[in-house]
Amino acid sequence: MMRIVEGRKTIGRIRSSVFYVFVAGLAGLASMAHTLPRPNIHDDGKTVDSKVILKSRGQTALKPEGVHVALEPVTGENRKGSLAARVGKLRNNRRLYLVFKDLHANNPPEVIYQVYLNLPKDKSAANHESHAVGTLNFYASQYGAPRPDFFFSYDVTDTLRSLLARKQLSEPLVVTIIPTDQPVKGSVPTIGRIQLIEQ
């Protein structure tokens, strides 16, 4: 994914900031649902158990060129087989969620970030679509300190099944996070934890 940043005029930054506030504002409103406590309950009224099966090693500071984060098995989960085997045997009433927690930044980065799973090295945008998870932003995050009650959660069950069918679900599972534009200098957007949760 190419981004031309050289020679950008101030007006370009202003327009980008206005667009960010508009889009991130909408995303921020939607993400507020993630801050509300809610029980894990299926349609039949039964409580669902959740468990973390993969996690990032530590916090992740996002970079203007993007970052690649390899998720590692939680202690004990690696004895239950590979991720590919787990996805292949996943019951119909279970789902897999990619979760980003403890988002914080020094100040607003004013960009949207695109999230991918096992993104190939091929730069072709056409190949990115099947690996895409969604977007995240720091509009409602805490500036200067993590905010534990704010997180992004994505149902990646179908994406992982698609990667498995195409023999692209290699391990470790790599999360790629790329900004759509140049982040504000000094914003230092950071994600405290990235987890893959079965529920």
C-alpha positions in Angstrom: 0.0 0.0 0.0 1.6 3.2 -1.1 1.2 6.6 0.5 2.7 9.8 -0.9 3.7 12.0 2.0 6.4 14.2 0.5 5.5 17.7 -0.4 2.0 17.5 1.2 0.7 21.0 1.8 -0.9 22.3 5.0 -4.3 22.4 3.4 -3.9 18.6 2.8 -3.4 18.0 6.5 -6.4 20.2 7.4 -8.7 18.3 5.0 -7.3 15.0 6.3 -8.0 16.1 9.9 -11.5 17.1 9.1 -12.1 13.8 7.4 -10.6 12.0 10.4 -12.8 13.8 12.8 -15.9 13.0 10.8 -15.1 9.3 10.1 -13.6 8.6 13.5 -16.5 10.4 15.2 -18.9 7.9 13.6 -16.5 5.0 14.5 -16.2 6.4 18.0 -19.9 6.4 18.5 -20.1 2.8 17.2 -17.2 1.7 19.4 -18.9 3.1 22.5 -20.9 -0.2 22.5 -17.6 -1.9 23.4 -17.3 0.0 26.6 -20.7 -1.3 27.9 -20.5 -4.4 30.1 -22.6 -7.2 28.7 -22.9 -10.9 29.4 -21.9 -13.5 26.8 -25.3 -15.1 26.1 -26.5 -17.1 23.1 -30.0 -16.9 21.6 -31.0 -19.9 23.7 -30.3 -17.9 26.9 -27.3 -20.0 27.9 -24.2 -18.2 29.1 -21.2 -18.6 26.8 -17.6 -19.2 28.1 -14.9 -17.2 26.5 -11.2 -18.0 26.5 -8.1 -16.3 25.1 -6.2 -18.7 22.8 -3.6 -16.3 21.2 -2.1 -13.0 22.5 0.5 -10.4 21.7 3.7 -10.6 23.7 3.3 -7.0 25.1 2.1 -3.6 24.1 2.4 -2.5 20.5 3.4 1.0 19.4 2.0 1.8 16.0 4.4 3.2 13.3 3.8 5.3 10.2 4.9 2.5 8.0 2.7 0.0 9.7 3.5 -2.9 12.2 3.3 -6.7 12.1 2.4 -8.4 15.4 2.8 -12.2 15.7 0.3 -13.7 18.2 1.5 -16.5 20.4 -0.5 -19.2 22.1 -1.6 -18.7 25.7 -0.1 -21.1 28.2 -1.8 -24.5 27.8 -3.6 -23.7 24.6 -0.6 -24.8 22.4 -1.2 -28.3 23.5 -4.7 -28.3 22.0 -3.4 -28.4 18.4 -2.6 -25.8 15.7 -4.8 -22.8 15.0 -5.7 -24.3 11.6 -7.0 -27.5 13.4 -8.9 -25.4 15.8 -10.6 -23.3 13.1 -11.4 -26.5 11.1 -13.1 -28.1 14.1 -14.8 -25.0 15.4 -18.4 -25.7 16.3 -21.2 -23.7 14.6 -22.2 -22.0 17.9 -18.6 -20.8 18.6 -16.9 -17.8 17.1 -13.4 -16.3 17.1 -12.8 -12.6 17.9 -9.8 -10.4 17.4 -9.7 -8.0 20.3 -7.6 -4.8 20.8 -7.4 -3.5 24.3 -5.9 -0.6 26.3 -5.6 1.8 23.4 -3.9 5.1 24.2 -1.9 7.8 22.6 0.0 11.0 23.6 -2.5 13.0 21.4 -4.8 12.2 18.5 -3.0 10.6 15.6 -5.8 11.8 13.3 -5.7 8.8 11.0 -7.7 5.5 10.6 -5.8 2.2 10.9 -6.5 -0.8 8.7 -6.2 -4.3 10.2 -5.3 -7.5 8.4 -4.5 -11.1 9.2 -1.6 -12.9 7.7 -1.2 -10.2 5.0 1.1 -11.5 2.2 4.2 -9.6 1.3 2.7 -9.0 -2.2 1.9 -5.2 -2.4 -1.2 -5.7 -4.6 -4.2 -4.1 -3.0 -6.4 -6.8 -4.7 -4.7 -9.4 -2.5 -5.4 -7.4 0.7 -9.2 -7.6 0.6 -9.4 -11.3 1.6 -7.1 -10.6 4.6 -8.9 -7.5 5.8 -10.5 -7.5 9.3 -11.6 -3.9 9.6 -10.5 -0.5 10.8 -9.7 1.0 14.2 -9.1 4.5 15.5 -8.0 6.4 18.6 -10.9 8.8 18.7 -12.3 7.6 22.0 -9.1 6.3 23.5 -7.4 7.8 26.5 -4.6 10.3 25.8 -1.6 9.8 28.1 -2.8 6.6 29.8 -4.6 3.3 28.8 -8.3 3.1 29.1 -9.2 -0.5 30.2 -12.9 -0.3 29.4 -12.3 0.8 25.7 -11.6 -1.8 23.1 -12.3 -3.0 19.6 -13.6 -6.4 18.8 -13.9 -8.1 15.4 -15.5 -11.4 14.5 -12.8 -13.0 12.4 -14.3 -16.5 12.2 -15.2 -16.3 8.5 -11.9 -14.6 7.6 -9.9 -17.4 9.4 -12.0 -20.1 7.7 -11.3 -18.5 4.3 -7.6 -18.3 5.0 -7.7 -22.0 6.0 -9.5 -23.0 2.8 -6.8 -21.2 0.8 -4.0 -22.7 2.8 -3.0 -19.3 4.1 -3.6 -19.8 7.8 0.1 -20.2 8.6 1.4 -19.8 12.2 2.1 -17.7 14.0 -1.0 -15.7 13.2 0.3 -12.2 12.2 -1.8 -9.1 12.7 -0.8 -6.2 10.4 -1.9 -2.6 11.3 -1.4 0.1 8.6 -2.4 3.8 8.8 -4.4 5.2 5.9 -2.3 8.4 6.1 0.6 9.9 8.0 -0.1 10.0 11.7 0.4 13.2 13.6 4.0 13.4 14.8 4.5 12.6 18.4 1.1 11.0 18.9 2.6 7.6 19.7 -0.6 5.5 19.3 -0.2 2.3 21.3 -2.3 -0.9 21.8 -1.8 -2.5 25.1 -3.0 -6.0 24.2 -4.1 -7.9 21.1 -5.9 -11.2 21.7 -7.7 -13.9 19.7 -10.7 -15.1 21.8 -12.9 -18.1 21.2 -16.4 -17.6 22.4 
